[in-house]
């Protein structure tokens, strides 16, 4: 077989390169078309997927909405077993309220720390913590020289008053006797008769001055009366008569002067004695007040024993009001200093509720004193008490940005104790009428509130509602319900369960 002619290697390489260049060129020509087709295909697939998924969600949502009916009918057996109860939707007075935390506190006017008024020895203590005491009951006995000195001051002032009283009575008697004597002098009674009338009555130094001048005046009058007839007959000169007349006039002037001076001096002495008696009374009263300040109560001044030296230093500590002994700090025969707390006494028949109104609740500050608020006590099984607002603080506390609220609460049963945590419900805003239903009537599903209306014949209709203010007794309905409809209270949750089960079954 003849051999084929040989092809040079260089020629083969050139042919292979030309073939590759031709293939790449063909690809380059169709590549843009392929890219466009690929993009269009991908977009179509994406749009198809979106449309398919959205339609599926809408169908599911529609299916779910359809699955939950808006009413249901129950057989008579279930209705009898459930014992449904209804209350008509009705207009009720509603008021916005807010609940804030608080604490029970002592009434400061009925919580007293009985302290030692002076240094001394606590001789006896007659009460123990928890014991009830009456107002004025003896709590303890303190012995101190300070109270002894205060009582000794009373004795001193009593003696000074007795002296002032005696002086005043003497001056009063002198003035009275002098007045009576002046009346006799005006009548021209003789000196002897006056002396006899006032022989046993006090006239002091006024007796000599007035009676001596009065006697001289009477003597001069008698001499003048005797000489005047002689002057008419010529037996006595006219000069002698004029001399006697002058002597009588001088005696009368001296008498009137002595009488006026005596009257003025007697009145002045009486006024001075009265002033000294008043000053003695004031000093004695101040001494008693000093003792009563140390005692802490008013002592019976008529029966107080001041003559006994042992009783002088005895200080009785008595209860300022009826209450219970909260604590006792000292035992018998202990030394105490001024200001030491001996006994803490409290009356808890009424207490205070202290709370704070936050910045968001400042609208409540417009509440008046005496407004009623409800106080819930968790420690007493959520029992609710009523309290009356006593006052609001006017200063905002910088650390809490709030103002204090204090209300007075009665504690006649003795259940409340200071320090208890409470919840205070305060009204905010004005009361108004609104359509309302019972709180147990409103149920929820998927963030939608609704009630069930009894349409009769075992049929109950679901009615979606919007609610407003909530209280313990009523819930305000702002939309979706008409007054007078019979709204299910007891059994509303059971109807919700039946409605959901019925929807799942469909």
Beta strands, then each sheet from edge to edge (+ up, - down):
strand 1: 71-73
strand 2: 86-88
strand 3: 90-94
strand 4: 97-105
strand 5: 111-115
strand 6: 120-125
strand 7: 132-133
strand 8: 138-143
strand 9: 314-318
strand 10: 323-328
strand 11: 334-336
strand 12: 341-346
strand 13: 350-357
strand 14: 372-377
strand 15: 383-392
strand 16: 403-410
strand 17: 421-427
strand 18: 432-437
strand 19: 443-445
strand 20: 448-456
strand 21: 459-464
strand 22: 466-470
strand 23: 475-479
strand 24: 486-488
sheet 1: 1+ 21- 20+ 19-
sheet 2: 2+ 24-
sheet 3: 3+ 18- 23+ 22-
sheet 4: 4+ 13- 16+ 15- 14+ 17- 4+
sheet 5: 5+ 12- 10+ 7-
sheet 6: 9+ 8- 6+ 11-
end
